[in-house]
Amino acid sequence: MRVAFDVDGVVADLRSVLVREAEVLFGRALSIAPDVDEDHPLEGLNHRERQRLWRRIATIENFWETLGETEEGAVARIAAVASTRRWEVLFLTKRPATAGAAAQTQTQRWLSAKGFPLPAVYVVRRSRGAIAEALGLDAVVDDQLPNCLDVVADSHARPLLLCRGAAVPAGPAVTRAAPVTLVRSVDECLEVLAAMELRLTPALRVISDLPAARSRRSVRRAPIPRRWPRFQE
């Protein structure tokens, strides 16, 4: 099974570091919403303050290697399950450049240090759905609803929305009929992915890899019938 994980907000705790840097920079305490990532940084700041903060971040050498994990040991657990089940795992991120190594290199080194050997990292410049379709992904794990909607619209991958907060985000993707699975932790995410894999029988895997099947998928935009049960929150 091919699975992609977003980095910031899913396995890397970007929010805590940004809050710390912002409080030092602006000299005041900040109350920031938890759904912060490279696309939606620090909603408690105005536009100029965000720009100033990111200029500061850009000067910090190898900034992306200074982050902690959202859940202690999460990266190592993903690595262990992926190794046992022989999953192909890709990490996606839109991290901007900082001083030091390239964002991709920093992310690879960070993942390796946290327990995922030889990580594959893709720095996103397009729709996550388009990337999921091009790479033939089976599932994409993200903490941002718009990214999950991209996956629904542009690919046949199953989006998993990681929502650790008490409130469920509003929108069409979290209705009963929508094909987005809500999970509350990395461990729950891995359980759902394992259950999905059980439904991907060897016969279906072979069929999906045939050239004719790939050709049909490339021109058919509507989601194919799911090969796994719909999981509810």
N, C-alpha and C positions, 0 to 999 in steps of 0.2 A: 504494500500500500504506500502511496506517495502522499506525504503530509507536509504542509508549510505552517510554520509558526511565526507570527509577528514577534518582534523583539521587545520594544518598549511598551510597558504596560502588561505584557503577557509573562515574560520571564525576567526582564530588566526593570528595576525601579527607578525610572527617570524622574518621576514626580518629586520624590524626597530630595534629590540632589538639586533640582531646579528651585524648589522652595528655599532650600538652604542658601543657594547662591543669590537668589533674589532678595532675601531678607538681609543678607550682608550688603548687597549693592544698594538697596533703597532704605535700609535702616528702619524697617517696620515689619511687624508680624503680618503674615499672609494667611488667609483662610482660602484654600484652593480646592476646587472640585477634584475628586479622585480620578476622573477620566481625562488624564493629561497624557499626551504623547507628542511626537515630533510634529504632528499636524495641528494639534490643538493645545499649545503650550500655555499654561498659567492664565486661565480666564480671569483671575483676580487682578491682572495688570492691564493697563491701557496699551494702545498700539505702540506708542513711543517707548514705553517701559519694556515691552516685550522685545522690541528691536535692540534696545540697549543691552538687555540681558543676553540675547543670543550673540551679540558682538563680543560680550565678555566670555561666553562659553567658547566661542571660536578661538580665543587666545589661549585656552587651557590645553596644555599638551596632553594628547591621548585622553581627552575627557571621557570618551565612551568606555574606557577601561576602569573608570573610578566608580561605576554604579554598582549597587548591590542587587540582589535578586528580589523579585516580588514575593516569592515564597522560598524559604531556605531549602536548598537542595533540589529545586525544581528542574534545573538544567540537567543535573545528573540523573534524575528519575526519567526524564524524557530520553536521555541517552540509553539508559538501561532497558527500557521498554522497547525502544527502536531496535536495539541490538538483538534482544530476545526474539522479537517478532519479525525482524528483518525488514523493517520499514525504511523507506527512503525519505529522509527528513531534510527540509530546506528552511532556512530562516530568512524572513523578509524584513526590510527596514527602509525608512526614508531619511535616515540620519544625515544631517548636513556635515560638511567637512569641518574639522578643527585642526589646531596645530598638532604636529606629530604625524603619526601614520595615517593612511587613508581610513575613512570610516569603516570600510569593509574589513580591512586588516585589524583595526581595533576591535571590531565586533567578533571576528574570528578568534582573536587572542583571548577576549573576555569569555566567550563560550567554552573554549578549550580549558581555561583556568577554572571554570565552574563545573567541569566534568563531562563535556561533550567533545570527544576527540575528533579531529579533522572535520570541523563543521563547514557546511556549505552555506554561504551567506550571499544573498542577492540584494543589492541596493536598488530599491524600486524607483522608477521614473515614470511608470505607466499605471493604469488601472490594475488592481490586484486580481480582478476577475480575468482580465486579458492574460496576465501572467499565469494564472491557474489553468486556463484553457490551453495555452501554448505548451505548458509543461505536463499536461495530462494529470494534474493533481486530483486526488480523491477527496481531500479535505483541507481547509484553511482555518487556522485558529487566530482570531483577532479580538482585540478589546474595543474596537470602534465600529459602531453600527454602519456608518457609510461604507467602510471597507467590506463588511459582510454583504451589503446590498450590491456592491460591485461584483462580488463573487457570484451572487445569485443571478445577476443580469447578464454577465459576460462569460460564464463558464458552467461546467457540469459538476464542479466540486461542491462538496457540502460545507457550508460555513458554520463554524462554532464560535459563538459570541461569548467571550469570557467576561462575566459581569460579577465582580466581587462585592460591589456595594449592595445595600439592602433594596434599593429601588431598581426596578427593571426599566430600561430605556424605552421611551414611547416610540411608536412608529409601526408601519405595516409589517416589518420583518419579525416582530415579536407576537404577532397574532397566531391563533391556533393553526391557521392554514398555511402560514409561511414556512419555507424550508430552511429556517435558521434554528440551530440548536443552542440553547442557553446552558452554560456551565458556570459554576461558581469558583472553581479552583483548577489548577493544573492536574491534580490527581483525578478529579471528576472528568476532566477533558480526556485524559488517557483511558479512563474506563469506557467512555462513549466511543472513542476511536477503536478500542479493542472490540467492542460489540459490533461496530460497523464492519470491521474486518471479517468477522465471522460470517457476515452475509455476503461477502465477496468471495464466492466459491471459485475454485480453480477454473471451472469451465467458463464462468463469466469473465475471469481475468484474461483467459486466452482469447475469447471473442473480442473483448475490448481492445486488445493489442493487434488485431488483424488490420491490414491496410484499409480494407473496405469499411470497417467500423470507424476507423479514424477519419476517413474521408467523409462519412455521414455526419460525424460529430462536428467537423469543421464548418459545415454549411447549415447545420440545424441549431437554431438559437434557443428554442424552447427547452426547458430542463427535461432530461430523460427521466423515465420512471425510476424512482429510488430503489436501490437494491438492498436497502436496510430499513428497518422500522423507524417511524418518526419518533424521536425522543422528545419528551416534554420536560419542562423545568422540574 
